[in-house]
Amino acid sequence: MIGYAMDGFGIYAHKDANGNSYDDLDDCGGHYDNVRGYHYHAGDAGSNQILGCLHGVSGSMSVKG
């Protein structure tokens, strides 16, 4: 996992541990599996795009100091 998208779903590396790309990603770069539920995979290196869109509703937060 490399982070969380603004809709709360996890973002994982573009390729799996064997260096293979996923072939079942939706338009936003995400899919479901039995372990993580819905999650994203970052865009291909050099694409200059981590995610194509968001699957869920964007959240927000504020930090008071």
LUMMARMI-568238 format. One line per 5 residues: number of its first residue (from 0); their letters; for each residue z, x, y of N, C-alpha, C. Coordinates in Angstrom, 3 decimals. Atoms other than C-alpha are relative to their C-alpha. Example, Ala and Ser with C-alpha at 12.3 -4.5 7.8 and 13.67 -1.06 7.14 Angstrom:
<recs>
0> as> 0.000,0.890,-1.190,7.800,12.300,-4.500,0.000,0.900,1.200  -0.060,-0.820,-1.190,7.140,13.670,-1.060,0.730,-0.770,1.090 .
</recs>
This chain:
<recs>
0> migya> 0.000,0.849,-1.175,0.000,0.000,0.000,0.000,0.894,1.236  0.050,-0.789,-1.231,-0.930,1.321,3.394,0.521,-0.773,1.208  -0.538,0.772,-1.109,0.409,-1.515,5.536,-0.116,-1.484,-0.247  0.097,1.453,0.022,0.510,-5.193,6.323,-0.936,-0.453,1.109  0.856,0.608,-1.021,-2.104,-7.248,8.160,0.848,-0.937,0.845 .
5> mdgfg> -0.731,0.883,-0.900,-1.047,-9.494,11.040,0.304,-1.366,-0.610  -0.303,1.264,0.672,-1.069,-12.461,8.640,1.022,0.176,-1.120  -1.062,-0.260,0.958,1.547,-10.805,6.405,-0.442,0.457,-1.378  0.480,-0.468,1.298,-0.670,-9.889,3.450,-0.115,1.523,0.001  0.054,-1.450,0.124,-0.573,-6.317,2.167,-1.413,0.547,0.071 .
10> iyahk> 1.278,-0.722,-0.037,-3.370,-3.814,2.747,0.126,1.203,-0.913  0.009,-1.094,0.959,-4.198,-1.376,-0.034,-1.261,0.839,0.187  1.136,-0.918,-0.110,-6.641,1.516,-0.407,-1.302,-0.689,-0.391  1.329,0.569,0.249,-10.371,0.787,-0.542,-0.355,0.038,-1.488  0.361,-0.176,1.413,-10.722,2.072,-4.118,1.248,0.034,-0.873 .
15> dangn> -1.129,-0.040,0.932,-8.526,1.881,-7.218,0.353,1.447,-0.353  -0.488,-1.339,0.355,-6.697,4.858,-8.773,-1.067,0.848,-0.687  1.082,-0.726,0.670,-9.873,5.794,-10.702,-1.193,0.249,0.918  1.075,-0.217,-0.959,-12.023,5.869,-7.547,-1.070,-1.076,-0.009  0.964,1.096,0.077,-13.776,2.565,-8.288,0.225,-1.007,1.123 .
20> syddl> -0.085,1.067,-0.998,-14.562,-0.025,-5.615,0.215,-1.327,-0.713  -0.221,1.332,0.549,-13.516,-3.627,-6.183,-1.255,-0.831,0.211  1.225,0.789,-0.109,-16.371,-6.053,-6.847,0.253,-1.490,0.228  -0.312,1.422,-0.166,-14.548,-9.337,-6.233,0.681,-0.309,1.331  -0.636,0.202,-1.296,-13.462,-9.012,-2.592,-0.701,-1.113,0.780 .
25> ddcgg> 0.573,1.056,-0.839,-13.950,-11.974,-0.245,-0.503,0.598,1.315  0.553,-0.470,-1.277,-15.457,-11.759,3.262,1.003,0.783,0.830  -1.045,-0.696,-0.748,-12.110,-10.514,4.634,0.432,1.295,-0.681  -0.368,-1.210,0.725,-11.874,-7.700,2.068,1.213,-0.190,-0.887  -1.170,0.271,0.828,-9.196,-9.387,-0.025,-0.339,-0.707,-1.289 .
30> hydnv> 0.105,0.741,1.258,-8.642,-10.918,-3.435,1.395,-0.220,-0.567  -1.262,0.282,0.690,-5.907,-12.154,-5.781,0.092,0.827,-1.267  -0.267,-0.493,1.345,-4.332,-10.422,-8.747,1.364,-0.536,-0.426  -1.237,0.569,0.543,-1.401,-11.366,-10.980,1.264,0.730,0.441  -1.164,-0.786,-0.422,0.899,-8.646,-9.604,0.309,-0.199,1.476 .
35> rgyhy> -0.201,0.012,-1.456,0.404,-8.745,-5.822,-0.372,-1.314,0.674  0.510,1.212,-0.636,-1.038,-12.215,-5.237,-1.176,0.376,0.885  1.099,-0.331,-0.899,-3.510,-12.256,-2.356,0.361,1.260,0.787  -0.168,-1.226,-0.780,-3.940,-8.886,-0.638,-1.380,0.520,0.387  1.235,-0.600,-0.501,-6.560,-6.854,1.203,-0.184,1.411,-0.549 .
40> hagda> 0.326,-1.402,0.211,-8.317,-3.578,0.508,-0.724,0.469,1.254  0.580,-0.547,-1.234,-9.200,-1.434,3.524,-1.489,0.237,-0.171  1.440,-0.241,0.017,-12.850,-1.018,4.452,-0.347,1.406,-0.453  0.501,-1.284,0.468,-14.927,1.872,3.160,0.135,1.058,1.090  -0.109,-1.109,-0.952,-14.399,5.253,4.796,-1.281,0.099,0.812 .
45> gsnqi> 1.148,-0.097,-0.890,-16.682,5.600,7.796,-0.506,-1.339,0.503  0.459,1.317,-0.443,-17.103,1.841,8.219,0.615,-0.387,1.337  -0.686,0.262,-1.259,-14.754,1.915,11.220,0.571,-1.421,0.052  -0.549,1.348,0.087,-13.278,-1.374,10.011,0.998,-0.044,-1.152  -0.993,0.120,1.068,-10.037,-1.859,8.110,-0.165,-1.334,-0.708 .
50> lgclh> 0.186,1.336,0.565,-10.429,-5.624,7.592,-1.130,-0.712,0.713  1.089,0.760,-0.591,-13.364,-7.953,8.173,0.481,-1.218,0.764  -0.584,1.177,-0.620,-11.172,-10.904,9.130,1.380,-0.194,-0.627  -1.304,0.303,0.584,-7.807,-12.447,8.289,-0.106,-1.243,-0.865  0.004,1.120,0.938,-7.301,-14.783,5.329,1.011,-1.064,0.421 .
55> gvsgs> -1.077,0.910,-0.405,-4.066,-16.314,6.636,0.082,-0.131,1.506  -0.236,0.206,-1.426,-2.709,-17.301,10.014,0.714,1.213,0.581  -0.637,-1.150,-0.649,-1.855,-14.430,12.357,1.387,-0.355,0.489  -1.362,0.185,-0.511,1.792,-14.033,13.211,0.202,0.815,1.258  -0.357,-0.815,-1.149,3.551,-12.472,16.124,1.476,0.298,-0.066 .
60> msvkg> -1.417,-0.339,-0.083,6.855,-10.835,16.876,0.254,0.639,1.339  -0.378,-0.699,-1.223,8.729,-9.541,19.847,1.246,0.809,-0.285  -1.134,-0.908,0.183,11.199,-6.709,20.030,0.734,0.082,1.312  -0.827,-0.083,-1.201,14.034,-6.820,22.486,0.904,1.219,-0.133  -0.740,-1.248,0.099,15.742,-3.589,23.289,1.191,0.075,0.821 .
</recs>
